[in-house]
Amino acid sequence: MIEARHLRVLRSVAATGSFSAAARELGCTQPAVSQQMKALEQSAGTPLLIRTGREMRLTQAGEALVRHAAGILAGLTAAEEEVAAIAGLRAGRVRLVSFPSGSSTLVPTALAEMRAAHPGTRVSLVEAEPPRSVEMLRAGDCEIALAFRYPEVRGADPLSAVGASPAEESWGREGLVVRPLLTDRLVGLLPEGHAFAGADRVGIAELAGESWIAGCPRCRRHLVEVCESAGFTPRIDFATDDYPAVIGLVGAGLGVAVLPELALEAVRAKGAVTVEVEPEVRREIVALTLPDLAHVPAVEAMLERLASASRR
């Protein structure tokens, strides 16, 4: 009989490539990992790993088992959480993955409300940008993923800037429960002494000759698409995933940027000013989960708190 704990160990060995690395990741000893893998191979009735020196390679049977493990473990988590709620334990766990600007704005309010209403529910948070956050959700490494998507830009090649795949552009939404939260407007960020700093609105084409500071890869790609649709390719001199760093670079007079308003909420834009940009662009922010998890009480309650925070 195949046990869930053995599947978790197999996934870790497959991901890390060795028993010792898997033991470190799981917080146990290497002999314990080895024993659990032997027990799993006995249950499966066939070898799952090929040992080549210090590294491990999956057999065909091992690959099949790892492929099914994520769905099995997600279903098992859903069952455990729902049974616990039905039994009146008032306990649960929600692992949340969010992109940074969501972590600093939507998530704190939602977590505070969740803790006040359900103090017995444990909620953890890690950060990842889509599509990585969606991959973590599908792999069973979290119950909720906060993600965002930019609309398609007419006349632009969506794969030109960073080599994105169509699957990345759609988040791989198939088979996921999508909870819309809000639309987040993009605004221009200019140094205080810039010629357009006092304007209410500026066309993005008017910034064609500027030095640009870009954010995360997905935001960078979208910036290039918007600019190309306006007739120019932006000269990106600085690129960073850290929004405060983008704001600091703009404030130092090193270039201009276009950022989501959500990214500006938690950071004081010292030395920089915001202006509306044309054409107006908004990104869609959603919470994603798996169908098996959508009705788990703790997950459902967390989704409600995220929706409540987004309405504010």
C-alpha positions as CSV (number, residue, x, y, z in Angstrom):
1,M,0.0,0.0,0.0
2,I,1.4,3.4,-1.1
3,E,1.5,5.9,1.7
4,A,1.3,9.7,1.3
5,R,4.5,10.3,3.4
6,H,6.4,8.0,1.0
7,L,5.1,10.0,-2.0
8,R,6.3,13.3,-0.3
9,V,9.8,11.7,0.1
10,L,9.8,10.5,-3.5
11,R,8.9,14.0,-4.8
12,S,11.7,15.5,-2.7
13,V,14.3,13.0,-3.9
14,A,13.2,13.6,-7.5
15,A,13.5,17.3,-7.1
16,T,16.8,17.4,-5.2
17,G,18.6,14.4,-6.9
18,S,19.9,12.7,-3.8
19,F,18.9,11.2,-0.5
20,S,21.0,13.6,1.5
21,A,19.6,16.7,-0.2
22,A,16.1,15.3,0.3
23,A,16.8,14.7,4.0
24,R,17.9,18.3,4.4
25,E,14.8,19.6,2.7
26,L,12.5,17.4,4.7
27,G,14.3,17.9,8.0
28,C,15.0,14.2,8.6
29,T,18.0,11.9,8.4
30,Q,19.4,10.3,5.2
31,P,18.8,6.7,6.6
32,A,15.1,7.6,7.2
33,V,14.8,8.8,3.6
34,S,16.5,5.6,2.4
35,Q,14.1,3.4,4.5
36,Q,11.0,5.2,3.2
37,M,12.1,4.8,-0.4
38,K,12.7,1.1,0.1
39,A,9.2,0.8,1.6
40,L,7.7,2.6,-1.3
41,E,9.5,0.4,-3.9
42,Q,8.3,-2.7,-2.0
43,S,4.7,-1.3,-2.1
44,A,5.0,-0.4,-5.8
45,G,6.6,-3.8,-6.6
46,T,9.2,-2.3,-9.0
47,P,12.3,-0.1,-8.7
48,L,11.6,3.6,-8.7
49,L,15.1,5.0,-8.6
50,I,18.4,4.2,-10.4
51,R,21.4,5.0,-8.2
52,T,24.3,6.4,-10.2
53,G,27.1,7.3,-7.8
54,R,25.7,9.9,-5.4
55,E,22.8,10.9,-7.7
56,M,19.4,9.4,-8.2
57,R,17.5,9.0,-11.5
58,L,13.9,8.0,-11.7
59,T,12.9,4.9,-13.5
60,Q,9.8,5.0,-15.8
61,A,7.7,3.8,-13.0
62,G,9.2,6.4,-10.7
63,E,8.4,9.2,-13.2
64,A,4.8,8.0,-13.4
65,L,4.4,8.0,-9.6
66,V,5.9,11.5,-9.3
67,R,3.6,12.8,-12.0
68,H,0.6,11.6,-10.1
69,A,1.9,12.5,-6.6
70,A,0.9,16.2,-6.8
71,G,-2.7,15.5,-7.4
72,I,-2.8,12.7,-4.9
73,L,-1.3,14.9,-2.2
74,A,-3.5,17.8,-3.0
75,G,-6.6,15.6,-2.8
76,L,-5.4,14.2,0.5
77,T,-4.8,17.6,2.0
78,A,-8.3,18.7,1.0
79,A,-9.7,15.6,2.6
80,E,-7.7,16.0,5.8
81,E,-8.7,19.7,6.1
82,E,-12.4,19.1,5.4
83,V,-12.6,16.2,7.8
84,A,-10.9,18.2,10.6
85,A,-13.5,21.0,10.1
86,I,-16.4,18.6,10.1
87,A,-15.1,17.0,13.3
88,G,-15.1,20.4,15.0
89,L,-11.4,20.7,15.5
90,R,-11.4,24.3,14.3
91,A,-7.9,23.8,12.9
92,G,-6.4,24.0,9.5
93,R,-3.6,25.2,7.4
94,V,-3.4,27.5,4.4
95,R,-0.1,27.9,2.5
96,L,-0.3,31.2,0.5
97,V,2.0,32.2,-2.4
98,S,1.9,35.9,-3.5
99,F,3.8,38.2,-5.7
100,P,5.7,41.0,-3.8
101,S,3.3,43.9,-4.3
102,G,0.4,41.7,-3.2
103,S,2.3,40.6,-0.2
104,S,2.8,44.2,1.0
105,T,-0.7,45.4,0.4
106,L,-3.5,42.9,0.1
107,V,-2.0,40.0,2.2
108,P,-1.4,41.8,5.6
109,T,-5.0,42.9,5.9
110,A,-6.3,39.5,4.8
111,L,-4.0,37.7,7.2
112,A,-5.0,39.9,10.1
113,E,-8.7,39.3,9.5
114,M,-8.1,35.6,9.1
115,R,-6.2,35.4,12.4
116,A,-8.9,37.4,14.3
117,A,-11.8,35.2,12.9
118,H,-10.0,31.8,12.9
119,P,-7.1,31.9,15.4
120,G,-6.7,28.1,15.2
121,T,-5.9,28.2,11.5
122,R,-2.3,28.5,10.5
123,V,-1.5,30.6,7.4
124,S,2.0,30.7,5.9
125,L,3.3,33.0,3.2
126,V,6.1,32.7,0.6
127,E,6.7,35.0,-2.4
128,A,6.8,34.0,-6.1
129,E,5.8,35.7,-9.3
130,P,3.5,34.0,-11.8
131,P,3.9,31.6,-13.5
132,R,6.1,30.1,-10.8
133,S,3.4,30.6,-8.2
134,V,0.9,28.7,-10.4
135,E,3.4,25.9,-10.8
136,M,3.7,25.7,-7.0
137,L,-0.1,25.4,-6.7
138,R,-0.3,22.6,-9.2
139,A,2.6,20.8,-7.5
140,G,0.8,20.8,-4.2
141,D,3.2,23.2,-2.5
142,C,0.5,25.7,-1.6
143,E,-3.3,26.0,-1.4
144,I,-3.7,29.5,-2.8
145,A,-1.7,31.5,-5.3
146,L,-2.1,35.2,-5.8
147,A,-1.3,36.0,-9.4
148,F,-1.7,38.7,-12.0
149,R,-2.0,39.0,-15.7
150,Y,-1.6,41.9,-18.2
151,P,-4.0,42.2,-21.1
152,E,-2.8,41.5,-24.6
153,V,-1.5,44.5,-26.4
154,R,-2.7,44.9,-30.0
155,G,0.0,44.9,-32.5
156,A,2.7,43.6,-30.2
157,D,4.4,40.2,-30.3
158,P,3.7,38.7,-26.9
159,L,6.7,36.4,-27.1
160,S,9.2,38.9,-28.3
161,A,10.5,40.5,-25.2
162,V,11.6,37.7,-22.9
163,G,10.7,34.5,-24.8
164,A,7.5,33.8,-22.9
165,S,5.5,30.7,-23.8
166,P,1.8,30.8,-24.5
167,A,1.3,28.7,-21.3
168,E,2.9,31.4,-19.2
169,E,0.8,34.1,-20.8
170,S,-2.4,32.3,-19.8
171,W,-1.1,31.3,-16.4
172,G,-2.1,27.7,-17.3
173,R,-5.5,28.4,-15.8
174,E,-7.0,25.2,-17.1
175,G,-8.4,23.1,-14.2
176,L,-8.0,25.9,-11.6
177,V,-10.6,27.9,-9.6
178,V,-10.1,31.6,-10.4
179,R,-11.3,34.2,-7.9
180,P,-11.1,37.7,-9.4
181,L,-9.9,40.3,-6.8
182,L,-9.2,43.6,-8.5
183,T,-7.8,45.4,-11.5
184,D,-4.7,47.4,-10.8
185,R,-3.9,50.5,-12.9
186,L,-0.4,51.2,-14.1
187,V,1.0,54.7,-13.6
188,G,4.1,56.5,-14.8
189,L,6.9,57.3,-12.4
190,L,9.1,60.2,-13.2
191,P,12.0,62.1,-11.4
192,E,10.7,65.2,-9.6
193,G,12.7,67.4,-12.0
194,H,11.4,65.8,-15.2
195,A,9.8,67.9,-17.9
196,F,6.5,66.0,-17.5
197,A,6.6,65.9,-13.7
198,G,3.9,68.5,-13.4
199,A,1.6,67.0,-16.0
200,D,-1.6,65.2,-15.1
201,R,-1.2,62.7,-18.0
202,V,1.5,61.8,-20.5
203,G,1.4,59.7,-23.6
204,I,3.9,56.8,-23.4
205,A,5.2,57.7,-26.8
206,E,6.4,61.0,-25.4
207,L,8.8,59.1,-23.2
208,A,10.4,57.2,-26.2
209,G,13.8,58.8,-25.7
210,E,14.0,58.1,-22.0
211,S,16.2,55.7,-20.1
212,W,13.8,53.1,-18.6
213,I,13.8,51.2,-15.4
214,A,11.9,47.9,-15.5
215,G,10.4,45.6,-12.9
216,C,9.8,41.8,-12.9
217,P,10.2,39.8,-16.1
218,R,6.5,39.7,-16.7
219,C,6.2,43.5,-16.1
220,R,9.3,44.0,-18.3
221,R,7.7,42.0,-21.1
222,H,4.5,43.9,-20.9
223,L,6.3,47.3,-20.9
224,V,8.1,46.4,-24.2
225,E,4.8,45.3,-25.7
226,V,3.0,48.6,-24.8
227,C,5.9,50.7,-26.0
228,E,6.2,48.8,-29.3
229,S,2.5,49.3,-29.9
230,A,3.2,53.0,-29.5
231,G,5.9,52.9,-32.1
232,F,9.2,52.6,-30.2
233,T,11.3,50.1,-28.3
234,P,12.2,51.2,-24.8
235,R,15.9,51.5,-23.8
236,I,15.9,49.5,-20.6
237,D,19.1,50.5,-18.7
238,F,18.1,49.0,-15.3
239,A,16.0,46.0,-14.5
240,T,15.1,44.7,-11.0
241,D,12.4,42.5,-9.4
242,D,12.5,44.9,-6.3
243,Y,9.9,47.6,-6.7
244,P,11.4,49.8,-4.0
245,A,14.7,49.6,-6.0
246,V,12.8,50.8,-9.1
247,I,11.3,53.7,-7.2
248,G,14.7,54.6,-5.7
249,L,16.4,54.6,-9.2
250,V,13.7,56.9,-10.6
251,G,13.9,59.1,-7.5
252,A,17.7,59.4,-8.1
253,G,17.0,60.7,-11.6
254,L,18.3,57.7,-13.5
255,G,15.3,57.0,-15.6
256,V,11.5,56.6,-15.8
257,A,9.3,53.7,-15.1
258,V,5.7,52.4,-15.3
259,L,4.5,50.6,-12.2
260,P,1.3,49.2,-10.9
261,E,-0.4,51.4,-8.3
262,L,-0.4,48.5,-5.8
263,A,3.4,48.5,-5.9
264,L,3.5,52.2,-4.9
265,E,1.1,51.8,-1.9
266,A,3.6,50.5,0.6
267,V,6.6,52.5,-0.6
268,R,7.2,56.3,-0.2
269,A,8.3,57.5,-3.7
270,K,11.0,59.9,-2.5
271,G,12.3,62.1,-5.3
272,A,9.7,60.8,-7.8
273,V,6.2,61.7,-8.9
274,T,3.4,59.7,-10.5
275,V,1.5,60.7,-13.6
276,E,-1.3,59.0,-15.5
277,V,-0.1,57.3,-18.8
278,E,-1.9,56.8,-22.1
279,P,-2.9,54.3,-23.3
280,E,-4.4,53.3,-19.9
281,V,-3.3,49.8,-18.8
282,R,-4.6,47.7,-15.9
283,R,-3.5,44.3,-14.8
284,E,-5.9,41.7,-13.5
285,I,-5.2,40.3,-10.0
286,V,-6.8,37.0,-8.9
287,A,-6.5,34.3,-6.3
288,L,-6.1,30.8,-7.7
289,T,-6.7,27.4,-6.1
290,L,-7.4,23.8,-7.1
291,P,-11.0,22.5,-7.4
292,D,-10.4,19.9,-4.6
293,L,-9.3,22.7,-2.3
294,A,-11.8,25.4,-3.1
295,H,-14.4,24.1,-0.6
296,V,-11.9,23.3,2.2
297,P,-13.2,25.6,5.0
298,A,-9.8,27.2,5.8
299,V,-9.0,27.8,2.1
300,E,-12.5,29.2,1.5
301,A,-12.2,31.5,4.5
302,M,-8.8,32.8,3.3
303,L,-10.2,33.5,-0.2
304,E,-13.0,35.5,1.4
305,R,-10.5,37.6,3.4
306,L,-8.4,38.3,0.3
307,A,-11.6,39.4,-1.5
308,S,-12.5,41.6,1.4
309,A,-9.0,43.2,1.5
310,S,-9.1,43.8,-2.3
311,R,-12.4,45.7,-2.0
312,R,-10.8,48.2,0.4
